[in-house]
């Protein structure tokens, strides 16, 4: 699992919208995703390519139409990435005693 690739894929609001849309359906074509994102079809296609490269989405052809769906292991990849990120949160009492600096407002 390449967590940096998955995090980068999730770092754009349009790609998050695509993931949410695909979570609720069996599959969708790029045109359906375009209406969801409000972006040009070429831009939506580029976002789908990032999700494909991260392993979160799969594509299959139906004639001349590309159909997209969440990959079989998308849930596992997202869960494992979430665990990795949550492991970065410092625990209480980490021993660091840095004072919090207050901003002074000038009139």
Secondary structure, DSSP 8 states (H G I E B T S, - for coil): --HHHHHHHTTSHHHHHHHHHHHTSS-EEHHHHHHHHTS-HHHHHHHHHHHHHTTSEEEEEETTEEEEEE-TTHHHHHHHHHHHHHTTS--S--S------------
